[in-house]
Amino acid sequence: MSQTHASKTIKARVDELVSSLNEHAYRYYVLSQPTISDAEYDELFRELQRLEHAHPEYVRSDSPTQRVGGKPLEGFATVRHRIPMLSLDNAMNEEELRSFDDQVRRFLAKEGIEQSDIEYTVEFKFDGVAVALTYENGLLIQAATRGDGTIGEDVTSNVRTIKAIPLKLREESEPQGTCEIRGEVLFRKREFEALNAERVARGEESFANPRNAASGSLRQLDPQETAKRPLWFFAYGLGVVESEHRKLVDINARPLNDAMKTIESFGFSISPGFRVVRGVSQLVSAYQAAEAERDSLPFEVDGIVIKVNDTRLQKVLGFRQRSPRWAIAAKFKPVEAVTVLEDIIIQVGRTGALTPVAVLKPVRVGGVIVSRATLHNQDEIERKGVLIGDSVVVRRQGDVIPAVVAPVTAARTGNERAFKFPTRCPECESSVERVPGEAVIRCPNAKCPAKLHNRILHFATRDAMDIEGLGDKMVALLVEHNVVRDLPSLYSLRVEDLQKLPRMGELSSRNLVDGIEQSKTRPLDRFIFALGIRHVGSKTAAVLARHCKNIESFMKLTEQELLTVDEIGPETAHSIASFLSDENEQELVRALRERGVRPAEITIDQKKAATLSGKTFVLTGAFASMSRKEAEEKIVEYGGKVSSSVSKKTSFVVAGESPGSKLDNARALGVAILSEDELLKMF
């Protein structure tokens, strides 16, 4: 073979590998639909590296090997944005959102354009760093941060390491000329937490939030350090466009959602929640749905961005000094705040778990005053490096349970002190234990008063035995006065016993006794959940109840049989088997049954159960005819399964009103989408 022919063959193989690896990266990072394994990708990547090392003349600017980062920078050059990256005005609630729509329509009316319902685009407002990517003839030539909106920093070397950003626009015909893509660089939640854990382990300061982490990663002077961090990118719009490419000609004269489709076709991810709505009613519904969904997303969002979809109307509306009139950021209630960690106390749960709780200087988070927050366990305190006296970032997880995210180490004065985990239970003084392989430290004393209190409280909850009137204060009263010594003794309570307690009259005493009596025949799944078995939530309890059908069969379950039950994993199977083989728990169930507790047997209509057998459903949005929980129960009744996330194994996504990003995920994965009416027809 001649040298010329061999060179052509090598170049052809380099070109083939570059194209193939870029395609696989696009499928992995943008579509979330990988077609080869990580090992196969690595093998192709190493082959490309070998060929490029031997033939540097064939190295392409869009080669994935060029993402690893070049030489360290001495500093960042500045970049002047040809089109300013303006900030947006904020709407803090639904009322201000309605006001924005009203202002848009009134401004247009002054210009002689009457619009009853404006069409808007809606997308998530990511908690990251805005950047502008400039492509020349399809190749990435520059990346700049937003900066002050007029002048940003040149971070091209670092941005090239981000695998979710194409080095070359993905098009069958390369866009000639200039095209600027604007978007957000960010961390996903799990990668952010892993990064902080690594930093604390190395004795470094942790990042307070994903935005700070993304900003710090983009501003590394050594691009190879940026390359080590799993940053992501979502595009949200176009900047400068000077191109005769068929998709870019007159792009600024077409609706905004057309531009987003073009951006997607170039190989970028856009907001999973991107959609078009019409009128203020749909706009408010989209805002509500997005806020409800925020905690289930894999990345942090703090609101939605709303833009007038018609670019002709955008031109009429124009700009204020620092922001466009045609767009606004509708912010969610804040879920983070900084306050002082004044102390750490220990709470003992129903399973004996000792949970450290942060005592905080009261602070408003998400519209609620927070003075307590969970620290989970001893390992979590050490991982986060939290000290008593620290200023800390507090977050309301799911807008319900507050948690300490990280200390603000820069604010330390030297007066902070480390927390020492107790070796004895603070409630009963028993020596605590830690099971090998578990993070939780437990009190082993079966008669620990704190365990009894919380176990009764769990037993009486709505999803369990649903005992009216048996709340926290009542349980505390019963345990304190030794009227209730265990769960079975609840069913021996008499009105006259209760009347002897403080603040208990005849009526309240009789109501409680009646409520306890009515709980004796709750369905089997509620009884199983009420027992408080570790790893058994209400959904798992329902699976067990359908499998066993009655309490007798449930009590005879073995670990081997449990492993054959669909949706029961090894850890849960072991936990259930350990519970059922525990003599104390066996005696508890016997005592409950002796006092008249007879869980209602599960009867399964086989014809119904066969209707949706083998089908997995994901629900999104609001339903008109029933609640989401009712829909889930109905699906299960008819033999189907309900999942919280969309995957290739999902059979159907059921979309109600104002669906969230799950609908977009379903479309990307090719999953069938049903309306509420179509779901009802299945029943």
C-alpha positions in Angstrom: 0.0 0.0 0.0 1.4 3.4 -0.9 2.1 6.0 1.7 -0.5 8.4 0.2 -3.2 5.7 0.2 -2.3 4.7 3.8 -2.5 8.3 4.9 -6.0 8.7 3.3 -7.1 5.5 5.1 -5.9 6.8 8.5 -7.5 10.2 7.9 -10.7 8.5 6.9 -10.6 6.4 10.1 -10.0 9.5 12.2 -12.9 11.3 10.6 -15.1 8.2 11.2 -14.1 8.0 14.9 -14.7 11.7 15.5 -18.2 11.6 13.9 -19.1 8.4 15.7 -17.9 9.6 19.1 -19.6 12.9 18.7 -22.8 11.1 17.8 -22.6 8.9 20.8 -21.9 11.9 23.1 -25.0 13.6 21.7 -27.1 10.5 22.4 -25.8 10.3 25.9 -25.7 13.9 27.0 -28.6 15.4 25.1 -31.0 12.6 24.3 -30.2 10.4 27.3 -30.4 7.4 24.9 -27.0 5.8 24.8 -26.5 3.1 22.1 -23.2 1.8 23.3 -21.7 1.0 26.7 -19.2 3.3 28.5 -16.5 0.6 27.9 -17.2 0.6 24.1 -17.0 4.4 24.0 -13.7 4.4 25.9 -12.3 1.8 23.4 -13.1 4.0 20.4 -11.8 7.1 22.2 -8.5 5.4 22.9 -8.2 4.4 19.3 -8.7 8.0 18.2 -6.1 9.2 20.7 -3.6 6.7 19.4 -4.2 7.8 15.8 -4.1 11.5 16.6 -0.9 11.1 18.6 0.8 9.3 15.6 -0.7 11.7 13.1 -1.2 15.2 14.7 -1.9 16.7 11.2 -5.3 14.9 11.3 -6.5 16.3 14.6 -9.8 18.1 14.1 -11.0 21.0 16.2 -14.3 19.2 16.9 -12.5 16.0 18.0 -13.7 14.8 21.5 -10.0 14.5 22.5 -9.9 18.3 22.4 -12.2 18.4 25.4 -9.6 17.3 28.0 -8.3 20.8 28.5 -5.2 22.7 27.4 -2.5 24.5 29.2 -3.4 26.5 32.4 -4.4 30.2 31.7 -2.8 33.2 33.2 -6.1 34.9 33.5 -9.4 35.5 31.6 -9.6 37.9 28.7 -12.7 40.1 28.4 -15.4 39.8 25.7 -17.8 42.5 24.8 -21.2 41.1 23.9 -22.4 42.4 20.5 -26.0 42.0 21.7 -26.2 42.6 25.5 -27.1 39.7 27.7 -29.8 41.6 29.6 -31.3 40.6 33.0 -35.0 39.9 33.5 -37.5 41.6 35.8 -38.9 39.3 38.4 -42.5 38.2 39.2 -42.6 36.8 42.8 -46.1 35.4 42.8 -49.2 34.7 40.7 -50.5 38.2 41.2 -47.3 39.7 39.7 -47.5 37.2 36.9 -51.0 38.4 36.0 -49.8 42.0 36.3 -47.0 41.2 33.7 -49.6 39.8 31.2 -51.8 42.9 31.8 -48.8 45.3 31.2 -47.9 43.5 28.0 -51.4 43.7 26.6 -51.8 47.4 27.7 -48.5 48.4 26.0 -49.5 46.6 22.8 -53.0 48.3 22.9 -51.2 51.7 23.1 -49.4 50.7 19.9 -52.7 49.9 18.3 -52.4 46.1 18.7 -55.3 44.5 20.6 -54.6 41.1 22.0 -57.0 39.2 24.3 -54.7 36.2 24.8 -50.9 36.4 24.3 -48.9 33.3 23.4 -46.0 32.8 25.7 -43.1 30.3 25.9 -42.3 28.8 29.3 -39.1 27.2 30.4 -37.3 26.5 33.7 -35.1 29.2 35.2 -31.9 27.2 35.9 -29.7 27.9 38.9 -26.4 28.1 36.9 -24.2 30.4 35.0 -25.3 32.1 31.7 -22.8 31.8 28.8 -22.8 32.8 25.1 -21.3 30.3 22.6 -20.2 31.7 19.3 -20.0 29.3 16.3 -18.2 30.3 13.1 -19.1 28.1 10.1 -20.5 25.5 12.5 -17.4 25.3 14.8 -17.2 26.6 18.4 -14.7 29.5 18.4 -15.6 31.4 21.6 -17.5 31.1 24.9 -18.1 34.0 27.2 -19.8 34.4 30.6 -22.7 36.9 30.9 -20.6 39.2 33.2 -22.3 42.5 33.7 -24.4 41.9 30.6 -22.2 44.0 28.3 -18.7 42.6 29.1 -18.1 39.0 30.1 -15.0 36.7 30.5 -13.6 34.5 27.8 -14.0 30.9 29.1 -13.6 29.1 25.8 -10.9 26.7 26.9 -13.1 25.6 29.9 -16.4 25.4 28.0 -14.8 23.1 25.4 -14.5 20.5 28.1 -18.3 20.3 28.7 -19.5 17.2 26.8 -23.1 18.5 26.6 -21.8 21.4 24.4 -21.1 20.4 20.8 -17.8 21.5 19.4 -19.4 21.5 16.0 -23.1 22.2 15.3 -24.9 19.0 14.4 -26.2 19.7 10.9 -26.3 17.8 7.6 -25.3 21.1 6.0 -22.9 23.2 8.1 -24.3 26.6 9.0 -21.9 29.1 7.3 -21.4 32.5 9.0 -21.9 33.3 12.7 -24.4 31.8 15.1 -24.5 32.6 18.8 -26.2 30.1 21.2 -27.0 31.3 24.7 -27.7 29.1 27.6 -26.9 28.0 31.2 -24.0 25.9 32.5 -25.0 24.0 35.6 -24.5 21.1 37.9 -27.1 18.4 38.4 -28.0 17.7 42.0 -26.2 14.4 42.5 -23.0 15.5 40.8 -23.0 18.7 43.0 -23.4 16.7 46.2 -20.6 14.3 45.1 -18.3 17.3 44.3 -18.9 18.8 47.8 -18.3 15.4 49.4 -14.9 15.1 47.6 -14.0 18.7 48.6 -14.8 18.1 52.3 -12.8 14.8 52.2 -9.8 16.8 50.9 -10.2 19.5 53.6 -11.4 22.1 51.1 -14.3 24.5 51.4 -17.6 23.2 50.2 -19.8 25.1 47.7 -22.9 26.6 49.1 -25.1 25.8 46.1 -24.8 24.5 42.5 -24.6 28.0 41.0 -21.5 28.8 43.0 -20.0 25.4 42.0 -20.8 26.0 38.3 -19.3 29.5 38.4 -16.2 28.2 40.2 -15.7 25.4 37.7 -16.0 27.7 34.7 -13.4 30.1 36.2 -10.7 27.5 36.8 -7.4 28.8 35.3 -6.5 25.2 34.5 -9.0 23.8 32.0 -8.0 20.3 33.0 -9.5 21.0 36.4 -12.8 22.1 34.7 -12.7 18.9 32.6 -12.9 16.8 35.8 -16.2 18.4 36.7 -19.4 17.0 35.2 -21.0 20.2 34.0 -24.2 20.3 31.9 -25.6 22.9 29.5 -29.1 23.9 28.5 -29.6 26.4 25.6 -32.3 29.0 26.0 -31.9 31.3 23.0 -30.0 32.9 20.1 -27.7 36.0 20.2 -25.9 37.3 17.1 -27.0 35.5 13.9 -25.2 36.3 10.7 -25.8 33.3 8.5 -27.5 32.3 5.3 -28.2 28.8 6.6 -31.7 27.6 5.7 -32.7 27.3 9.3 -31.3 30.6 10.4 -32.5 32.9 7.6 -35.2 35.1 9.0 -35.1 33.1 12.3 -35.7 36.3 14.3 -38.9 37.0 12.4 -40.4 33.6 13.3 -42.0 32.5 16.6 -39.6 31.9 19.4 -40.4 28.2 19.7 -39.2 27.8 16.1 -35.8 29.2 17.1 -35.7 26.6 20.0 -36.4 23.8 17.5 -33.5 25.0 15.4 -31.3 25.1 18.5 -32.3 21.5 19.3 -31.5 20.4 15.8 -28.0 21.8 16.2 -27.3 19.3 19.0 -28.3 21.2 22.1 -30.5 20.3 25.0 -33.2 22.8 25.8 -35.2 23.1 29.0 -37.2 19.9 29.6 -40.1 22.1 30.7 -40.1 24.2 27.5 -43.6 24.7 26.1 -46.0 27.2 24.6 -49.1 28.4 26.5 -51.8 30.9 25.6 -53.3 33.5 27.9 -52.7 34.3 31.5 -54.8 31.4 32.8 -52.6 28.8 31.2 -49.5 30.8 32.2 -50.4 30.7 35.9 -51.2 27.0 35.6 -47.8 26.4 34.0 -46.2 28.3 36.9 -48.0 26.3 39.5 -47.1 23.0 37.8 -43.5 23.9 37.5 -43.2 24.9 41.2 -44.8 21.6 42.2 -42.3 19.7 40.1 -39.1 21.5 41.1 -38.0 19.0 43.7 -38.4 16.0 41.4 -36.0 17.5 38.8 -32.4 16.4 38.6 -31.2 20.0 38.6 -31.9 23.1 40.6 -34.4 25.6 39.3 -35.6 28.8 41.1 -38.5 29.7 38.8 -39.6 29.8 35.2 -38.7 32.2 32.3 -41.6 33.5 30.3 -41.3 35.2 26.9 -43.7 36.5 24.4 -43.6 33.9 21.6 -44.3 36.2 18.7 -41.0 37.9 17.8 -42.9 40.6 15.9 -44.7 41.6 19.2 -41.3 41.4 20.9 -40.0 44.2 18.6 -43.1 46.3 19.4 -42.7 45.8 23.1 -39.0 46.6 23.0 -36.7 47.1 26.0 -36.4 49.0 29.2 -33.0 50.2 30.3 -31.8 46.8 31.6 -34.5 44.3 30.7 -36.9 43.4 27.9 -40.6 44.2 28.2 -41.5 40.9 26.5 -40.0 38.6 29.1 -40.0 38.0 32.8 -38.6 35.5 35.4 -41.4 34.1 37.6 -39.5 33.2 40.8 -40.6 30.3 43.1 -40.7 30.8 46.8 -37.1 30.7 48.1 -36.2 27.3 49.5 -32.7 28.3 50.8 -31.5 30.8 53.4 -28.4 31.4 55.6 -28.7 31.3 59.4 -26.7 30.3 62.4 -26.5 26.7 63.7 -26.9 27.3 67.4 -26.9 23.7 68.6 -27.4 20.0 67.6 -29.8 17.8 69.5 -30.6 14.1 69.1 -34.1 12.8 68.4 -35.0 9.1 68.8 -37.4 7.7 66.2 -39.8 4.7 66.2 -37.1 2.3 65.0 -34.6 3.6 67.5 -32.7 5.6 65.0 -30.8 8.5 66.6 -31.2 11.5 64.3 -29.2 14.7 64.8 -31.3 17.8 64.5 -30.0 21.3 63.9 -31.3 24.0 66.3 -31.2 27.1 64.1 -31.6 30.8 64.6 -35.1 31.2 63.2 -35.1 32.1 59.5 -37.8 32.4 56.9 -37.4 29.9 54.1 -40.1 29.4 51.4 -42.6 31.5 53.3 -42.1 29.5 56.5 -40.1 30.3 59.7 -37.6 27.4 60.2 -35.9 26.8 63.5 -35.1 23.1 63.2 -33.5 21.1 60.3 -32.4 17.5 59.9 -28.7 16.6 59.7 -29.6 12.9 58.9 -26.8 11.1 60.7 -23.2 11.2 62.1 -21.6 10.5 58.7 -23.6 13.4 57.1 -22.3 15.9 59.7 -18.7 14.8 59.1 -19.1 14.8 55.3 -20.5 18.3 55.3 -18.0 19.5 57.9 -20.7 21.3 60.0 -19.7 22.8 63.3 -22.0 24.2 66.1 -21.9 28.0 65.7 -21.5 27.9 61.9 -23.4 30.0 59.5 -25.2 27.4 57.4 -27.2 27.2 54.2 -30.7 25.8 55.0 -33.0 24.3 52.4 -36.6 23.2 52.6 -36.5 19.8 50.9 -39.7 19.3 48.9 -40.7 22.6 50.5 -41.5 20.5 53.6 -38.5 19.1 55.5 -35.8 21.6 56.2 -32.2 20.3 55.9 -28.7 21.9 56.5 -27.0 21.9 53.1 -23.5 23.2 53.9 -21.6 25.5 56.2 -20.4 28.9 55.1 -16.8 28.3 56.1 -15.7 31.8 55.1 -17.8 33.2 57.9 -16.1 31.2 60.7 -14.7 33.2 63.7 -12.8 30.3 65.4 -15.5 30.0 68.2 -17.3 27.1 66.4 -17.0 23.6 67.9 -17.4 20.1 66.7 -20.5 18.0 67.7 -19.8 14.7 69.5 -22.4 11.9 68.8 -23.7 10.4 72.1 -22.7 6.8 73.0 -26.0 6.4 75.0 -29.6 7.0 74.1 -30.7 10.4 75.4 -34.1 9.0 76.3 -33.4 5.8 78.1 -29.6 5.8 78.7 -29.1 2.5 76.8 -25.8 2.0 75.0 -26.4 2.8 71.3 -25.4 0.5 68.4 -24.4 0.8 64.8 -25.0 -2.1 62.5 -22.0 -2.7 60.2 -22.7 -1.2 56.7 -25.3 1.2 58.0 -25.0 5.0 58.6 -27.7 5.1 61.3 -26.9 4.7 65.0 -29.8 3.1 67.0 -31.1 2.6 70.5 -31.6 -1.2 70.9 -34.0 -0.9 73.9 -37.4 -2.2 72.9 -39.0 -0.2 75.8 -37.4 3.1 75.1 -40.2 5.7 75.6 -39.2 7.7 72.6 -39.5 4.6 70.3 -42.9 3.9 71.8 -44.1 7.4 71.3 -43.1 7.5 67.6 -44.3 4.0 66.9 -47.8 4.8 68.2 -47.8 8.0 66.3 -46.9 6.2 63.0 -49.4 3.4 63.8 -52.2 6.0 64.0 -51.4 8.1 60.9 -53.9 8.5 58.0 -52.1 6.1 55.7 -51.8 3.5 58.5 -54.6 2.8 60.9 -56.1 6.3 60.6 -57.1 6.7 64.3 -58.9 10.0 64.7 -57.7 12.1 67.6 -54.5 10.2 68.3 -52.0 12.9 67.4 -48.6 13.9 68.9 -49.9 15.6 72.0 -52.4 12.8 72.8 -49.7 10.1 72.3 -47.3 12.1 74.6 -50.1 12.3 77.2 -50.8 8.5 77.1 -47.1 7.5 77.2 -46.2 10.0 80.0 -49.0 8.7 82.3 -48.2 5.1 81.4 -51.8 4.5 80.2 -50.4 3.0 77.0 -47.3 0.7 77.3 -47.3 -0.7 73.8 -49.5 -0.8 70.6 -51.9 -3.6 71.8 -52.7 -1.6 75.0 -54.3 1.0 72.8 -57.2 -1.4 72.2 -57.7 -1.9 75.9 -58.3 1.8 76.6 -61.6 2.6 78.3 -63.4 5.9 78.5 -63.0 6.0 82.3 -59.2 5.5 82.0 -58.9 8.5 79.7 -61.1 10.8 81.7 -58.6 10.6 84.5 -56.0 12.3 82.3 -55.5 16.1 82.2 -57.8 18.0 79.9 -59.7 14.8 78.9 -63.5 15.1 79.2 -66.1 12.4 78.6 -66.8 13.4 75.0 -63.1 13.6 73.9 -62.4 10.3 75.7 -65.3 8.6 74.0 -64.4 9.9 70.6 -60.9 8.6 70.9 -62.1 5.1 72.1 -64.5 5.0 69.2 -61.8 6.0 66.7 -59.5 3.2 68.0 -62.4 0.7 67.7 -63.1 1.7 64.1 -59.5 1.1 63.2 -59.7 -2.7 63.9 -60.8 -3.6 60.4 -58.6 -1.3 58.3 -57.4 -2.9 55.0 -54.4 -5.2 55.2 -52.0 -2.9 53.4 -52.7 -0.1 56.0 -52.1 -2.6 58.8 -48.8 -3.7 57.2 -47.7 -0.1 56.8 -48.8 0.7 60.4 -46.4 -2.0 61.8 -43.5 0.3 60.9 -41.3 -2.2 59.2 -38.0 -0.7 57.9 -38.0 0.0 54.2 -41.8 -0.7 53.9 -43.7 2.4 52.8 -47.3 2.6 51.8 -46.7 1.5 48.2 -44.6 -1.6 49.3 -47.3 -2.4 51.9 -49.9 -2.4 49.1 -47.6 -4.8 47.0 -47.3 -7.1 50.0 -51.1 -7.0 50.7 -51.9 -7.9 47.1 -49.4 -10.8 47.2 -50.6 -12.2 50.6 -54.3 -11.2 50.6 -54.6 -11.9 54.4 -52.7 -11.4 57.6 -52.1 -15.2 58.1 -50.2 -15.5 54.8 -48.3 -12.3 55.5 -47.0 -13.6 58.9 -45.7 -16.8 57.1 -43.6 -15.0 54.5 -40.0 -16.1 54.1 -37.1 -14.1 52.7 -36.9 -16.6 49.7 -40.6 -16.0 48.9 -40.2 -12.2 49.3 -37.5 -12.2 46.7 -39.9 -13.6 44.2 -42.4 -10.7 44.8 -42.3 -8.1 42.0 -41.0 -4.7 43.3 -39.4 -6.2 46.5 -35.6 -5.9 46.5 -33.1 -7.8 48.5 -32.7 -5.1 51.2 -36.4 -4.8 51.7 -37.0 -8.6 51.7 -34.3 -9.0 54.4 -35.9 -6.3 56.5 -39.4 -7.8 56.3 -38.1 -11.3 57.0 -36.1 -10.0 60.0 -39.3 -8.3 61.3 -41.4 -11.4 60.9 -38.9 -13.7 62.5 -38.5 -11.4 65.6 -40.3 -13.0 68.5 -41.2 -9.6 70.0 -42.9 -8.5 66.8 -44.7 -11.9 66.4 -46.1 -11.4 69.9 -47.1 -7.8 69.1 -49.2 -9.0 66.1 -50.7 -11.8 68.1 -51.7 -9.4 70.9 -53.2 -7.0 68.4 -55.3 -9.8 66.9 -56.4 -11.0 70.4 -57.7 -7.5 71.1 -59.9 -7.7 68.0 -57.7 -6.2 65.2 -58.8 -8.0 62.1 -57.3 -6.4 58.9 -59.7 -6.7 56.0 -58.6 -9.3 53.5 -57.6 -8.1 50.0 -59.9 -9.4 47.3 -58.6 -9.1 43.8 -60.9 -9.0 40.8 -58.8 -11.1 38.4 -60.6 -9.7 35.3 -59.7 -6.2 36.5 -56.2 -7.1 37.5 -55.5 -8.4 34.0 -56.6 -5.2 32.3 -53.3 -3.3 32.8 -51.1 -6.2 33.8 -47.4 -5.6 32.8 -48.0 -1.9 32.1 -46.1 0.8 33.8 -47.5 4.3 34.1 -46.0 7.7 34.9 -48.4 10.6 35.8 -47.8 14.3 35.2 -50.0 17.4 35.5 -53.4 17.8 37.2 -56.4 15.6 36.5 -60.0 16.9 36.4 -61.9 13.8 37.4 -59.7 12.5 40.3 -56.6 13.3 42.3 -53.2 11.9 41.3 -53.3 9.5 44.3 -56.7 8.2 43.2 -55.4 7.7 39.7 -52.5 5.7 41.0 -54.7 3.5 43.2 -57.0 2.9 40.2 -54.1 1.9 38.0 -52.9 -0.6 40.7 -56.4 -1.9 41.1 -56.5 -2.8 37.4 -53.1 -4.5 37.6 -50.8 -1.8 36.4 -47.7 -0.3 38.1 -47.0 3.4 38.8 -43.5 4.9 38.6 -42.3 8.3 39.5 -39.8 8.7 36.6 -39.9 8.1 32.8 -37.6 5.5 31.3 -37.5 3.2 28.3 -39.5 0.7 30.4 -42.4 3.1 30.9 -45.5 1.9 29.0 -47.5 5.2 29.2 -47.1 8.7 30.4 -50.5 10.1 31.4 -50.6 13.9 30.9 -53.1 16.0 32.7 -53.4 19.8 32.6 -50.1 21.7 32.8 -47.8 18.7 32.5 -44.2 19.0 33.5 -40.9 17.8 32.1 -42.0 14.2 32.3 -44.0 14.8 29.2 -40.9 16.1 27.4 -38.9 13.1 28.6 -41.6 10.8 27.2 -41.4 12.4 23.8 -37.7 12.2 23.8 -37.8 8.5 24.7 -40.7 7.7 22.3 -43.0 6.6 25.2 -46.7 6.6 24.4 -48.7 9.5 25.9 -52.3 9.3 27.1 -54.8 11.9 28.1 -56.9 11.6 31.2 -59.9 10.5 29.1 -57.8 7.8 27.4 -56.7 6.5 30.8 -60.3 6.3 32.0 -61.2 4.4 28.8 -58.6 1.8 29.8 -60.6 1.1 33.0 
